[in-house]
Amino acid sequence: MSSKIILVTGGAGFIGHNLCKRLVQDKNNRVISLDNYFTGSRENHVDGVEYREGHTKDIEKHVPETPDIVYHLGEYSRTASSLDEPDVVFDLNIVGTFGVLEHWRKRKYKLIYAGSSTKFVGARKDGVVGRDLAPYNWMKAANTELLHNYGRWYNLPYAITYFYNVYGQGERSGQFDG
């Protein structure tokens, strides 16, 4: 059986390293992680995974291979602190994800995107909805919409998953841990 190349952006993060642990169990998978270590940790490295350090906006440079599937988890994930650093959120989420989308468009693999459940928060009494509560929420919702459009415009395969209250082994704790 031929090897399947699987890329996990954010593979050194909490969710990413757990996904890598599962994926590497299939010996037919060649698992690559692209992580900038903004929140990820080298302590989360999994044996058998190829780790590459870099920003997703530079994915073309860091991942010259054409993956069979990409799990795009590598984004800023802190709602409250995004109010203090919208420039960082923009760089990691909008600019970084645009790099991934362009890589996807050119190479035509399957893309799994980690959307944010925060966009589903209903309207408050003041009329503000989930996507408008913080820069993180808005940028994740915008990326989800752009990903839908890329899929439609370029006839590309994708799925979006939404995580709700994720916790478990390897989780970091603290007020601003994503």
N, C-alpha and C positions, 0 to 999 in steps of 0.2 A: 504494500500500500504506500502511496506517495505521501510525503510530508505536507502538512497544512501549516501555512505561516499565519500566526495570529498575533496581532499587535494590541497591546493594552496601554492606552495613555493613562498616566497616573497609576501605573502598576506597582509603585512603592507606597501607595496610600492605603488606607484602611480597607476600602472595598476592593481596590485594584489588586492588592496582594492576596486577598482571599480568592478572587477570581483566578489569578495566576496559579495559585495552589491547585485549584481544580483542573485548569486547562493543561498543566504540565503532567498530570497523571496519565493522560493519553500520550503514549510515546510517539504517536504519529504527528503530534503537534510540535511545531517549533514556535515557542512563545517568546515574544520580544516585548519589553516594556520601555516606553519613552516617558520619562518623568523629569521635571525640573526641580524636584525636592523642595518645593515651596512649603508643602505640608507632608509630603511623603518622607520616608525614612529608609536609610540603608539597612536598618535593623529588620525591615519588612521584606528583604530580598528572599526569594525562594530559589532553592537549588534547581538548576535546569532551565532557568529563565535568563535570557540575554538582556541585561540592563543597559540602557543608553540614556545619558543625561542630556537634557536639552528642552527647549521651549517648543510647544506644538506649532507655533508659527513657522518654525524651521524644520518641519517634519520632512520635507523633501531632502534636506541635507542629512538628517539623522536616520531616515528610513528609506534607503534607496531601493529596497526590495518592494515588490508588489504583494501586499498581504492578501490572504483569502478573506479575512474578516478583521475588522478593527472594532474594538470596544473603546469608545471615547469617554473616559471617566475623568481625564486630567483637566479639571477646571477649579477655579476658586469656589469655595463652598461655605462661605460664612456670611449669612444674611446681615446680622447686626453690625459686624465690623466693616461690611461693604459700604456703609454710610460714611466711614472715615477714610476710605481709600478707594474711591470709585475708579481712579486711574489704573490701579493694579487690577481691579476686576475687569475693566475694559481690555487691558492688555492680555490677561490670561484667558478670559472667556470669549470676548468678541474677536480679537486679533488671532488668538491661538486657534479657536474653533474655525475661523475662516481658513486658516492654513490647512487644517484637517479636511475641510470641505473641498478645497481645491485639489488636494492630494487624492481624495475620493473621486472627484470628477475626472481627473486624468487617468486614474488606475482602475476604476470601476469594480471595487470590491464591495463586500457586504459591510454595512456600518451599523453598529449598535450605539446609540447615544443615551447618555444618562441625563434625562431631563430633570426638572425640579418640581416636586409636588407643591412648592410654594405658590406656583401660578394658579393653583386650584382653590386657594383661599377665597371664600365668598366676600361679597361687598360688605364693608362695615357701614355703620350709620352715616359716616361722612362720605360714603360713596367710593372710597378707595378699595380697589380689589388687590388680590395677592401680588400680581405682577408689578404693581405700582408702589409696594411698600418699601422697597430698598433697591439699590443698584443691582445687587446680585439677582434678585427676583426678576427684574425687568430684563436683564441681559440673558438669563437662562431662557426666559420666554421668547425673546427675540431670536436666540439661536435655534430653538425648537422650530419656530416658524420658518427660518431660513433653511434649516435642514429639510423640512417638508418640501419647500420650493425646489431645492437642489434635486431632491429625489424625483420630483415631477418634471422639472425642466430638462434633466439629463437622463431620465429613465434609469435611476440608480436604486439598488435594493437597500432598504434600511428598516430599522425598528427603533422605537424610543421606549425606554423603560423609566419608570418613576419610582424612586425609593422613598419610603415613608418610615420615619423613626428607626433608622438603621442602627443596630448595636450588635456587639458580639466580641469574640476573642480578637485581641489585637487593637481594640478601640482605644483611642486616646481620650482622656477626660479633661474637662476644663471649659470655661465659659465660651471661648471662641473656637474650640476644636470642632471642625466641620463634621 
